[in-house]
Every structure is written in C-alpha cells, then in structure tokens.
Amino acid sequence: MNAALLGQYGEQDAGTTGGVPRLLTALLQYRKSYELHVYQGAPHAFNNDTATSYRPIVACDAWAKTLAFFGRTLSTQSRNVLFRAK
C-alpha cells in the first residue's frame, strides 16, 4: 500500500473495530501514512442515511474529515478527477 489510508469506524461495530489495533500495528511497522477515527457509540453504517443506524452528527463529522483528508493527500489533478461533474 502506497497511498495514505483514512479509516472511520463506529465503536459499536465490533466486527470492524476489533481489527483496528492489528491494522494500527501494521501501519506503524511499515511506516504508512494514515488517519484513523473510531466514533464513540456509533454503530456500523453510521454514515448510511437510508438505514436506521444513521447518525447525522457523526456522519457530518466523518464527511468533513474525509474532505480534509482528500485536500491534504490528493494532488490537484486527482481532486479534479475525483469531483468532476458528469
């Protein structure tokens, strides 16, 4: 893996967050660029606005962090491609 990694997890999603310590260990061991966020009290799919698990405050924070991460890690050319209107 050569790209920076952004991970955003709901604390209550044990199937996913259970692997975060092992992931973090590997990222540190191989000196990879990363940003990880575990949202306290949030379930799996907290960002899915069509599900009962949707948490709008957490989802908005995660989206803001995603845009900031893209702004820091993607080149101008890549951002233009990623957000190009069709």
C-alpha positions in Angstrom: 0.0 0.0 0.0 1.5 3.3 -1.1 -1.5 5.7 -0.7 -2.5 7.3 2.6 -5.3 5.5 4.4 -8.4 7.0 6.0 -10.3 4.8 8.4 -13.6 5.8 10.0 -15.3 3.2 12.2 -18.3 3.0 14.5 -17.2 1.9 18.0 -20.2 -0.5 18.3 -19.2 -2.3 15.1 -17.0 -4.9 16.9 -16.5 -6.9 13.7 -14.6 -4.0 12.3 -13.2 -2.1 15.2 -11.8 -5.4 16.6 -9.2 -5.3 13.8 -8.1 -1.7 14.3 -5.3 -2.5 16.8 -3.8 -5.0 14.4 -4.2 -2.5 11.5 -2.6 0.2 13.5 0.4 -2.0 14.4 0.9 -2.8 10.7 0.6 0.8 9.7 3.2 1.8 12.2 5.5 -1.1 11.5 5.6 -0.3 7.7 5.6 3.5 8.3 2.5 4.1 6.3 0.6 7.4 6.2 -2.8 7.0 7.9 -5.6 8.7 9.8 -8.0 6.5 11.9 -11.2 7.6 13.7 -13.4 5.5 15.9 -16.6 7.2 16.7 -17.8 6.5 20.2 -21.2 5.0 20.4 -21.7 4.8 16.7 -22.9 1.6 15.0 -21.9 0.0 11.7 -23.2 2.0 8.7 -23.5 5.2 10.8 -22.9 7.2 7.5 -25.8 5.4 5.6 -28.7 7.9 5.5 -31.1 5.2 4.4 -30.5 3.0 7.4 -31.8 3.1 11.0 -28.1 3.1 12.0 -27.6 6.6 10.5 -26.1 9.1 12.9 -26.2 12.5 11.2 -23.9 14.3 13.6 -21.2 11.6 13.3 -21.8 11.3 9.6 -21.2 15.0 9.1 -18.0 14.9 11.1 -16.8 11.9 9.1 -17.6 13.6 5.8 -15.8 16.8 6.9 -12.8 14.7 7.9 -12.9 12.9 4.6 -12.9 16.1 2.6 -10.0 17.5 4.7 -8.1 14.2 4.2 -8.6 14.4 0.5 -7.4 18.0 0.5 -4.2 17.0 2.3 -3.4 13.9 0.4 -4.6 14.2 -3.2 -2.9 16.2 -5.9 -4.8 19.0 -7.6 -5.2 16.9 -10.7 -6.5 13.9 -8.7 -9.1 16.1 -6.9 -10.3 17.4 -10.2 -10.9 13.9 -11.5 -12.5 12.7 -8.3 -15.0 15.5 -8.1 -15.7 16.0 -11.8 -19.3 16.6 -12.6 -20.8 14.3 -15.2 
